[in-house]
Amino acid sequence: MGQELSALQGEQGRLIQLLSESQANMARLVSSVSDVLDTLQKERGGARPRLKADLQRAPARGARPRGCSNGSRPRDCFDIYASGQQEDGIYSIFPTHDPTGFQVYCDMTTDGGGWTVSGAMSPHGDEGAVGWRRRSRHRDASWGRGDGAWLRLKRIHVLTIQGTYELRIDLEDFDNGTAFAHYGSFGVGLFSVDPEEDGYPVSIADYSGTAGDSFLKHNGMKFTTKDLDNDHSENNCASFYHGAWWYRNCHTSNLNGQYLKGHHSSYADGIEWSSWTGWQYSLKFTEMKIRPVREEN
Ligand SMILES: [Ca+2]
């Protein structure tokens, strides 16, 4: 315990030094670390591993106990798949850092199955988007809407800190064309002391697939919504492009843009994946899904 405390105190000192140029940030971060230290001191028992993980935030490779048979609580759809339930549908999962759990849609058929669908958020106020809404409602049943973006990010966060996760994005156009983009590693807020305060920055790497990469340029960016501008543009990219995303200045993809049904004359404000269909084609269907990277044994 003493060793851990002094390691934490060392970390606190390092943060102070790193942020000395920004007094506001420094104060906030130091108080955040201090809070964790206080809590740690108060609750030396039960909460310790979680708090330690929160501070260190090293994605723990190989930490997944095998097998989720009868009665044990699945941390994600892959646990459910591994326990023998291999039908697409809505399941309850219980991530390590959100033990009360929540429901998700599990894709048990695409590319080996075991995918936890983290969704593309529903288009904002697009009443005409019936087909998309019907399909996304099914999958997004429990992920919330509107402000649900932040709830969703929190859930993606608690999932992706459980290990190394891969990301697959499936796309469909209005001519029944399909494509996908795969990323070998993906997470949000992986290195944040307070991920929400930090804007759930995205970590993403290792593209492969058929849709081309339209996401790597967003690596490291915080999430921006219309009411919270975390991007590098002098404007708010979410307002400007009618979406919510890990915008830089501003985007190569905009999966929460407007449902504009294919070609549109406006610029980049639809559901765009630019490397596949450019900046003036709003896709019919998109789906983001994550799965823990299986160790090679
Ligand atoms: Ca901005």
Boltz pocket constraint, residues with backbone or C-beta under 6 A from the ligand:
constraints:
  - pocket:
      binder: B
      contacts: [[A, 229], [A, 230], [A, 231], [A, 232], [A, 233], [A, 234], [A, 235], [A, 236], [A, 237]]
      max_distance: 6.0
